[in-house]
Amino acid sequence: MSLPPREPPIAGPPIRLAVCASGGGTTLQNLLERIGDGRLSATIEAVVVSRAGVGAIGKAEAAGLPVTVVERGGRVLDGFSRDVFDAIRLAKADLVVLGGFLCLIDIPADYEGRIINIHPSLLPAFGGKGFHGEAVHRAVLESGARYSGCTVHFVDATYDTGPIIGQQIVPVLDDDTPAVLASRVFAAECRALPEAISLYADGRLRVEGQRVRLLDPIRE
């Protein structure tokens, strides 16, 4: 997988994002807040949701963002994926962020290496089909693991298997419930995802097989 080169944000406009969601839009809200207070040099040009009526729609509309609903339902994968990326191309997005997007997608050639996902565990543990939302945190607690966290990774053709960009670790405490652990992991997600977006925008990520190399900052 090769990444398209990008100039540092200082030398050009903020990176243009498309955000895909299937639920409440907490990841979208985090990005909006980071952009709003200047901690993330980006704009959100499109929001694509896979279900009508989800909370992400209201959050996007409140921020004045265009929303496209592409329902998965019983549709074939290629038709669903085509409609998703039609909306993304229309927005001229540089990078696609999957934030709680629960649908597998076919990645077209022009967006290879330009899609990242945030997952609420330390992949490869507790990843794959069916591991999303509370199910992840319940599985972590049932396993007896002492640590959990989040993972930002490039998206490939299967669930949660793309090259890992970054991870943040949180402790698992004796009295944790799935909801309590989820809140601690989400706080880590709020830091990890914007950091990964900034590294991508700065041209500091290079994929070598399944490894992501962090390059030194570009100096003027």
C-alpha positions as CSV (number, residue, x, y, z in Angstrom):
1,M,0.0,0.0,0.0
2,S,1.4,3.4,-0.9
3,L,0.2,6.7,0.4
4,P,-0.2,9.9,-1.7
5,P,2.3,12.5,-0.7
6,R,1.0,15.6,1.1
7,E,2.6,18.8,2.1
8,P,2.6,19.8,5.8
9,P,-0.6,21.8,6.8
10,I,1.5,24.9,7.4
11,A,2.3,25.0,3.7
12,G,-1.2,24.4,2.5
13,P,-4.9,24.2,3.4
14,P,-6.2,22.0,6.2
15,I,-6.7,18.4,5.2
16,R,-10.2,17.7,3.9
17,L,-12.0,14.8,5.7
18,A,-15.0,12.6,5.0
19,V,-16.4,10.9,8.1
20,C,-18.4,7.7,7.9
21,A,-20.5,6.6,10.8
22,S,-23.2,4.1,11.7
23,G,-24.3,5.3,15.2
24,G,-24.3,8.2,17.6
25,G,-21.5,10.2,16.0
26,T,-19.3,10.6,19.1
27,T,-16.2,10.3,16.9
28,L,-17.5,13.0,14.6
29,Q,-18.3,15.2,17.5
30,N,-14.7,14.8,18.8
31,L,-13.3,15.8,15.5
32,L,-15.6,18.8,15.3
33,E,-14.4,20.0,18.7
34,R,-10.8,19.5,17.9
35,I,-11.1,21.4,14.6
36,G,-13.2,24.1,16.3
37,D,-10.6,24.9,19.0
38,G,-7.6,24.7,16.6
39,R,-6.1,21.5,17.8
40,L,-6.7,19.8,14.5
41,S,-5.9,21.4,11.1
42,A,-8.7,19.9,9.1
43,T,-12.2,20.5,7.6
44,I,-15.0,17.9,7.4
45,E,-16.4,18.1,3.9
46,A,-18.9,15.2,4.1
47,V,-20.5,12.8,6.5
48,V,-21.8,9.5,5.2
49,V,-24.0,7.3,7.4
50,S,-25.1,3.7,6.8
51,R,-28.5,4.0,8.6
52,A,-31.2,6.6,8.6
53,G,-32.1,8.2,11.9
54,V,-28.8,7.7,13.7
55,G,-27.4,10.4,16.1
56,A,-24.5,11.2,13.7
57,I,-26.9,12.8,11.4
58,G,-28.1,15.4,13.9
59,K,-24.5,16.2,15.0
60,A,-23.5,16.7,11.3
61,E,-26.6,18.9,10.6
62,A,-26.0,21.0,13.7
63,A,-22.5,21.7,12.4
64,G,-23.8,22.6,8.9
65,L,-22.2,19.6,7.3
66,P,-23.7,17.8,4.3
67,V,-24.9,14.3,5.1
68,T,-25.5,11.4,2.8
69,V,-27.4,8.3,3.9
70,V,-26.3,5.1,2.2
71,E,-28.2,2.2,3.7
72,R,-26.5,-1.2,3.6
73,G,-29.6,-3.3,4.0
74,G,-29.5,-6.3,1.7
75,R,-27.5,-4.5,-1.0
76,V,-24.6,-6.1,-2.7
77,L,-21.2,-4.8,-1.5
78,D,-20.0,-3.2,-4.7
79,G,-23.1,-1.1,-5.2
80,F,-23.1,0.0,-1.5
81,S,-19.4,0.9,-1.7
82,R,-19.9,2.8,-5.0
83,D,-22.5,5.0,-3.5
84,V,-20.4,5.7,-0.4
85,F,-17.4,6.7,-2.5
86,D,-19.5,8.8,-4.9
87,A,-20.4,11.0,-2.0
88,I,-16.7,11.1,-0.8
89,R,-15.4,12.0,-4.2
90,L,-18.0,14.7,-4.6
91,A,-16.6,16.3,-1.4
92,K,-13.0,16.0,-2.7
93,A,-11.9,14.4,0.6
94,D,-8.2,13.9,1.1
95,L,-8.7,11.3,3.8
96,V,-11.7,9.1,4.9
97,V,-12.3,8.5,8.6
98,L,-14.4,5.5,9.7
99,G,-15.8,6.5,13.1
100,G,-18.1,3.7,14.3
101,F,-18.8,2.7,10.7
102,L,-20.0,-0.9,11.0
103,C,-20.1,-1.9,7.3
104,L,-17.4,-3.5,5.2
105,I,-16.5,-1.6,2.1
106,D,-14.8,-2.2,-1.2
107,I,-11.9,0.2,-1.5
108,P,-11.5,1.8,-4.9
109,A,-8.1,2.4,-6.3
110,D,-8.2,6.2,-5.9
111,Y,-8.7,5.8,-2.1
112,E,-6.2,3.0,-1.4
113,G,-4.1,4.2,1.6
114,R,-6.5,7.1,2.3
115,I,-9.0,5.5,4.7
116,I,-8.4,5.1,8.5
117,N,-10.4,3.5,11.2
118,I,-10.6,3.9,15.0
119,H,-11.2,0.7,16.9
120,P,-11.9,0.4,20.7
121,S,-9.3,-2.3,21.5
122,L,-5.7,-3.0,21.2
123,L,-5.7,-4.8,17.8
124,P,-5.3,-7.6,16.8
125,A,-7.0,-8.5,20.1
126,F,-10.8,-8.2,20.2
127,G,-11.2,-7.2,16.6
128,G,-13.0,-8.5,13.6
129,K,-16.7,-9.0,12.6
130,G,-19.0,-8.5,15.5
131,F,-16.5,-6.8,17.7
132,H,-17.9,-3.3,18.0
133,G,-19.4,-1.0,20.7
134,E,-20.1,-2.6,24.1
135,A,-19.4,-6.1,22.8
136,V,-15.7,-5.3,22.6
137,H,-15.5,-4.0,26.2
138,R,-17.6,-6.9,27.5
139,A,-15.2,-9.4,25.8
140,V,-12.2,-7.6,27.3
141,L,-13.6,-7.8,30.8
142,E,-14.6,-11.5,30.4
143,S,-11.1,-12.3,29.2
144,G,-9.4,-11.0,32.4
145,A,-7.1,-8.7,30.4
146,R,-5.5,-6.0,32.6
147,Y,-5.1,-3.5,29.8
148,S,-7.2,-2.3,26.9
149,G,-7.1,0.7,24.7
150,C,-7.7,1.9,21.1
151,T,-6.1,1.4,17.7
152,V,-6.0,3.7,14.7
153,H,-5.2,1.7,11.5
154,F,-5.4,2.0,7.7
155,V,-8.4,0.2,6.3
156,D,-8.0,-2.9,4.0
157,A,-10.4,-5.4,2.6
158,T,-11.4,-7.1,5.9
159,Y,-12.5,-6.0,9.4
160,D,-9.7,-4.5,11.6
161,T,-6.7,-6.0,9.9
162,G,-5.1,-3.0,8.2
163,P,-1.6,-1.6,9.1
164,I,-1.6,0.0,12.6
165,I,-0.8,3.7,12.8
166,G,-1.0,4.1,16.5
167,Q,-2.4,2.7,19.8
168,Q,-3.1,4.1,23.2
169,I,-3.3,1.9,26.3
170,V,-5.7,2.2,29.3
171,P,-5.9,0.1,32.4
172,V,-8.7,-2.3,33.1
173,L,-9.8,-1.9,36.7
174,D,-11.4,-4.5,39.0
175,D,-14.7,-2.7,39.3
176,D,-15.1,-1.8,35.6
177,T,-18.3,-2.4,33.8
178,P,-18.4,-2.4,29.9
179,A,-19.8,1.2,30.0
180,V,-17.1,2.5,32.4
181,L,-14.3,0.8,30.4
182,A,-15.8,2.2,27.2
183,S,-15.7,5.8,28.5
184,R,-12.0,5.4,29.5
185,V,-11.2,3.9,26.0
186,F,-13.1,6.7,24.3
187,A,-11.1,9.3,26.1
188,A,-8.0,7.6,24.5
189,E,-9.7,7.6,21.1
190,C,-10.2,11.3,21.3
191,R,-6.5,11.8,21.5
192,A,-5.3,9.0,19.2
193,L,-7.5,9.7,16.1
194,P,-6.7,13.4,15.7
195,E,-3.0,12.6,16.2
196,A,-3.1,10.0,13.4
197,I,-4.9,12.4,11.1
198,S,-2.2,15.1,11.8
199,L,0.6,12.6,11.1
200,Y,-1.1,11.6,7.8
201,A,-1.6,15.3,6.8
202,D,2.1,16.0,7.6
203,G,3.2,13.2,5.3
204,R,4.8,11.4,8.1
205,L,3.3,7.9,7.6
206,R,4.9,5.3,5.3
207,V,3.3,1.8,4.9
208,E,5.8,-1.1,4.5
209,G,3.8,-4.3,4.3
210,Q,1.9,-4.5,7.6
211,R,4.1,-1.9,9.3
212,V,3.6,1.8,9.4
213,R,6.8,3.8,9.7
214,L,6.7,7.2,11.4
215,L,8.9,9.6,9.4
216,D,10.7,12.5,10.8
217,P,9.0,15.9,10.5
218,I,9.6,17.8,7.3
219,R,11.8,20.8,8.1
220,E,11.7,24.0,6.0
